[in-house]
Amino acid sequence: MLEKILGQANPLQMIDQQDAINEAVVLDESDYAEVDEATPEVQPISYSGTDFDVEGLVRRLNRGDIVIPTFGHSDPNVEVAGFQRAFVWRPAQMDKFIESLLLGFPVPGIVLVQQADKRYLVLDGQQRLSTLAAFYDGRRGNQLFALKTVAEEYQDLTYSTLSDAQRRSLDNTFIQAIIVKTDGSTNSLESIYQVFERLNSGGTQLTGHEIRVALYAGRLIDFIAGLNQLPSWRALYGKPSPRLRDQELILRILAFFVSPGTYKRPMKKFLNDFSGTNRDCANLDKAHIKGLLDRVCSLLNESAGPASLRHLSKQVNVAMTEAVIVGLMRRLEVGDSSPSPESVNQALIKLLDDKKFVESITEGTAVDDSVKYRLAFAAKIFGAL
């Protein structure tokens, strides 16, 4: 019955089709909508400009005074960790960047975040700095870093085989840098999130949660990554999202479950604030939350299966998912026993029979009234089981 309402012949086929369902490496419409939405409160930041010579940049990189964070890595000693994606420049791009410096061509500047310990963390410019470090080291991965896709006079050159004049020219080239300061507070990190979002316009753009995972790296982000591996959750969602949208969905579920009634648009700031406040999970009962989420996902798998997270599409409906899972988590938290899969199936049908609920998961899904209605209505329906 539910499958008929959802317009899906066989929801189990969705698991095999997730490569097509899950997003490509570009941002989707929801990401652009998030970026385009105005943030009502933006705190100013302090920054300054300076120039670094290339040899000095490489020396600082090798010494650890400039850090290229590992994407998503949790490091308690790093206030702003993991900003960058994995290194993605092709060899030809790396060659042309080095050639540009040798030719004296202008190159884009870099943006660094200065920590309290005076180390610089790379906010923008990872690929340029990684290329410089690799060229000076003489290795590109497991191979010799010899220039190939360049003018004939630079063909097959490595840093060690540059002429003295070429080496001096490269070593003494200056690259402009903007230094942003942070005190590690939630407001400071929110401002840096805004900076990064505005810089995030070239190459492989980061999604909102990829920035968030980097900016708020810590126990909460690690906890979400662990929840994302639950077999019951994976059976519902499908294959892991290459752009972390499944992890962002879990974050939304946690935020609405832990902080009911606190939502205020825009969604990205709501999630940022929750991530900052609960960064170390000090006030979260992780075992309790994990147990509830696992039980809910298992129950949904026994009832409608993957279709319980989808509406008239093979793609996961984020708004529907958060309402359904949060509603069921609240029901299991207060109930003496779990509802039957059949009753859950009937409750899902009731949700989709409600016109206002359907509107809340399909139109203006981040509007305050839509969020409030779908969460309250789902809690009511599941609470009656």
C-alpha positions in Angstrom: 0.0 0.0 0.0 2.7 2.5 1.0 4.8 1.6 -2.1 1.8 2.5 -4.2 1.4 5.9 -2.5 5.1 6.6 -3.0 4.9 5.6 -6.7 7.6 3.0 -6.4 7.3 -0.5 -7.8 10.1 -2.1 -5.7 11.8 0.0 -3.1 14.5 -2.7 -2.6 15.8 -1.9 -6.1 16.8 1.5 -4.8 19.8 0.1 -3.0 21.2 -1.2 -6.2 20.6 2.1 -8.0 22.2 4.4 -5.4 25.2 5.2 -7.6 22.7 7.0 -9.9 20.6 8.3 -7.0 23.4 9.7 -4.9 24.8 13.1 -5.9 27.6 13.7 -8.4 30.6 15.7 -7.4 28.8 19.0 -8.1 26.6 20.8 -5.8 22.9 20.2 -6.2 19.9 22.6 -6.0 19.5 22.3 -2.2 23.2 23.2 -1.7 22.9 26.3 -3.9 19.7 27.2 -2.1 21.5 27.0 1.2 24.4 29.1 -0.1 22.0 31.7 -1.5 20.0 32.1 1.6 20.8 35.1 3.7 22.2 34.7 7.2 20.5 37.2 9.5 23.5 37.5 11.9 27.0 37.6 10.7 29.8 38.5 13.1 32.8 40.5 11.8 36.2 38.9 11.9 39.7 40.3 12.1 42.3 39.6 9.4 45.4 41.0 7.9 47.4 40.6 4.7 51.0 39.6 4.2 53.3 38.1 1.6 55.3 34.9 1.9 58.1 33.9 -0.3 57.7 30.4 -1.8 60.7 28.9 -0.1 59.4 30.3 3.2 56.0 28.8 2.7 57.5 25.3 2.0 59.9 25.7 5.0 56.9 26.5 7.2 54.9 23.6 5.8 57.7 21.1 6.5 58.2 22.5 10.0 54.5 22.3 10.8 54.0 26.0 11.2 51.6 26.0 8.3 49.2 23.0 8.4 47.2 21.6 5.6 44.4 19.9 7.6 43.3 16.4 6.8 39.6 16.5 5.6 37.3 15.6 8.5 40.1 14.7 10.8 39.5 15.2 14.5 42.5 16.8 16.2 41.9 18.3 19.7 45.0 20.5 19.2 43.6 22.0 16.0 40.9 24.7 16.5 39.9 24.6 12.8 40.6 21.2 11.5 40.1 19.3 8.2 38.9 22.2 6.0 40.1 20.7 2.7 39.0 17.9 0.5 41.4 15.2 -0.6 44.0 16.5 -3.0 42.4 16.6 -6.4 44.6 18.5 -8.8 45.7 16.5 -11.9 49.4 16.3 -12.7 49.0 18.7 -15.6 47.5 21.3 -13.2 50.4 20.9 -10.8 52.9 21.3 -13.7 51.2 24.5 -14.9 51.1 26.0 -11.5 54.9 25.5 -11.0 55.5 26.8 -14.6 53.4 29.9 -13.8 55.7 30.7 -10.9 58.8 30.1 -13.0 57.5 32.4 -15.6 56.6 35.1 -13.1 52.9 34.9 -13.8 50.5 36.1 -11.2 48.8 33.3 -9.1 45.9 33.4 -6.7 46.6 34.2 -3.1 46.0 31.9 -0.1 43.9 32.3 3.0 45.2 31.0 6.4 43.6 30.8 9.8 45.8 31.8 12.7 45.3 29.7 15.9 46.0 30.7 19.4 49.3 28.8 19.2 50.2 30.9 16.2 50.2 28.1 13.7 48.5 28.8 10.4 45.9 26.4 9.1 45.0 26.5 5.4 41.6 27.8 4.7 42.0 28.2 1.0 45.0 27.2 -1.1 45.5 23.6 -0.2 46.3 22.4 -3.7 48.7 25.2 -4.5 50.6 24.6 -1.2 50.6 20.8 -1.6 51.9 21.2 -5.1 54.8 23.4 -3.9 55.7 21.0 -1.1 55.7 18.0 -3.5 57.8 19.8 -6.1 60.4 20.8 -3.5 60.4 17.3 -2.1 60.8 15.9 -5.6 58.0 13.4 -5.4 54.5 13.4 -6.7 52.9 10.5 -4.9 55.2 7.5 -5.6 56.8 9.0 -8.7 59.4 11.6 -9.5 58.0 15.1 -9.7 59.4 16.1 -13.1 57.6 18.8 -15.1 55.8 17.4 -18.2 52.9 19.6 -19.3 55.0 22.7 -19.7 57.0 24.7 -22.2 60.0 23.0 -23.7 62.6 24.9 -21.6 61.1 23.4 -18.4 60.5 19.9 -19.7 61.6 17.1 -17.3 62.9 19.6 -14.7 62.7 18.8 -11.1 63.4 21.2 -8.2 66.9 19.7 -7.8 67.7 20.1 -11.5 66.6 23.7 -11.9 69.4 26.1 -12.8 70.6 28.4 -10.1 68.7 31.3 -11.7 65.5 29.3 -12.0 65.8 28.1 -8.4 66.3 31.6 -7.1 63.4 32.9 -9.2 61.1 30.3 -7.7 62.4 30.5 -4.1 62.0 34.3 -4.1 58.5 34.5 -5.7 56.0 36.0 -3.3 52.5 34.7 -2.8 49.9 36.9 -1.1 48.2 35.6 2.0 45.2 36.7 4.0 45.5 35.8 7.7 42.1 35.2 9.5 42.1 35.0 13.3 39.9 32.8 15.4 39.5 32.3 19.1 37.7 28.9 18.7 34.4 30.2 19.9 31.1 29.3 18.2 30.6 32.8 16.9 34.1 32.9 15.6 33.8 29.6 13.8 30.4 30.6 12.4 32.1 33.7 10.8 34.8 31.5 9.4 32.2 29.2 8.0 30.7 32.3 6.2 34.2 33.2 4.9 34.8 29.7 3.5 31.3 29.5 2.0 32.1 32.7 0.1 35.5 31.5 -1.0 34.1 28.1 -2.0 33.5 28.9 -5.7 36.1 27.1 -7.8 37.2 23.6 -8.5 35.3 20.9 -6.7 33.0 22.9 -4.4 32.4 21.8 -0.9 28.9 21.2 0.4 27.7 22.9 3.5 28.3 19.8 5.6 31.8 19.2 4.2 32.7 22.7 5.5 30.9 21.9 8.8 32.7 18.6 9.3 36.0 20.5 8.8 35.2 23.5 10.9 33.6 21.7 13.9 35.8 18.6 13.9 35.6 16.8 17.2 33.6 14.2 19.1 30.2 15.1 17.6 31.5 14.8 14.1 33.1 11.5 14.9 29.9 10.3 16.6 27.9 11.1 13.5 30.4 9.4 11.2 30.0 6.3 13.4 26.2 6.4 13.3 26.4 6.7 9.5 27.9 3.2 9.5 25.0 1.5 11.3 23.9 -1.4 9.1 20.2 -0.5 9.8 20.7 3.1 8.6 22.7 2.0 5.6 19.9 -0.4 4.6 17.5 2.5 4.6 19.6 5.2 3.0 21.7 3.1 0.6 25.3 3.5 -0.3 27.3 6.2 1.5 27.0 9.7 0.0 30.3 10.9 -1.5 29.4 14.5 -0.5 28.5 13.6 3.2 24.7 14.3 2.7 23.9 11.2 4.7 26.0 12.5 7.6 24.3 15.9 7.4 20.9 14.2 7.5 22.0 12.4 10.7 23.1 15.7 12.1 19.6 17.2 11.4 18.0 14.2 13.1 20.2 14.7 16.2 19.6 18.4 16.3 15.8 18.1 16.1 15.8 15.3 18.6 18.1 16.8 21.2 17.0 20.4 20.8 13.2 20.4 20.1 11.6 23.7 19.5 14.8 25.6 19.0 14.8 25.7 15.2 15.1 29.0 13.5 15.9 29.6 9.9 18.4 29.4 8.2 19.0 25.7 8.5 22.7 26.0 8.0 23.1 28.3 11.0 20.9 26.0 13.1 23.1 23.1 12.3 26.3 25.1 12.8 25.1 26.3 16.3 24.2 22.8 17.3 27.6 21.5 16.1 29.4 24.2 18.0 27.5 23.8 21.2 27.8 20.0 21.2 31.2 19.7 19.6 32.6 17.6 22.5 29.3 15.7 23.1 29.5 16.6 26.8 25.8 16.8 27.2 24.8 14.1 24.8 23.9 10.5 25.9 25.6 8.9 22.9 24.7 5.3 23.8 21.1 6.2 24.3 20.9 8.1 21.0 22.7 5.4 19.1 20.4 2.7 20.5 17.2 4.7 19.6 18.4 5.4 16.1 19.3 1.8 15.5 16.0 0.6 16.8 14.0 3.1 14.7 16.0 2.2 11.5 15.5 -1.6 12.2 11.8 -1.0 12.7 11.5 0.9 9.5 13.4 -1.8 7.6 10.8 -4.3 8.9 7.9 -2.1 7.8 8.2 0.0 4.6 11.9 -0.4 4.1 13.8 2.2 2.0 10.4 3.6 0.9 9.9 5.1 4.3 12.5 7.8 3.6 11.2 8.6 0.1 8.3 10.4 -1.4 7.4 10.0 -5.1 11.1 9.6 -5.9 13.9 7.2 -5.6 15.9 9.9 -3.8 15.9 10.2 0.0 13.5 13.0 1.1 15.5 14.8 3.8 12.5 16.6 5.4 10.4 13.4 5.5 13.3 11.4 6.9 14.0 13.7 9.8 10.3 13.9 10.7 9.8 10.1 10.5 12.9 9.2 12.4 12.6 11.9 15.1 9.0 11.0 15.6 9.7 7.3 16.0 12.7 8.0 18.3 10.3 10.0 20.6 7.8 7.2 20.5 10.4 4.6 21.5 11.8 6.8 24.2 8.5 7.0 26.1 6.7 3.8 25.1 6.9 0.6 27.1 7.1 -1.5 24.0 7.9 -1.1 20.3 5.1 -0.7 17.8 4.7 -3.4 15.3 6.0 -3.0 11.8 2.4 -3.1 10.5 1.4 -0.2 12.7 4.4 1.8 11.6 3.5 1.1 8.0 -0.1 2.4 8.6 1.3 5.5 10.4 3.5 6.3 7.4 0.4 6.1 5.2 -1.4 8.5 7.5 1.5 11.0 7.2 1.4 11.0 3.5 -2.4 11.2 3.5 -2.1 14.6 5.2 -1.9 17.4 2.7 -0.2 19.8 5.0 2.5 17.3 5.9 3.2 16.5 2.2 3.5 20.3 1.6 5.9 20.6 4.5 8.3 18.0 3.0 8.1 19.2 -0.6 7.7 23.0 -0.5 9.7 25.5 1.6 11.1 22.7 3.7 13.4 24.9 5.7 10.7 27.5 6.6 10.0 27.6 10.4 6.3 26.7 10.1 7.0 23.8 7.8 9.7 22.3 10.1 7.5 22.8 13.2 4.5 21.2 11.6 6.1 18.1 10.1 8.0 17.3 13.3 4.9 17.8 15.5 2.5 15.9 13.2 4.9 12.9 12.9 5.4 12.9 16.7 1.6 12.9 17.1 1.0 10.1 14.6 3.8 7.8 15.9 3.0 8.7 19.5 -0.5 7.2 19.1 0.9 3.8 18.2 
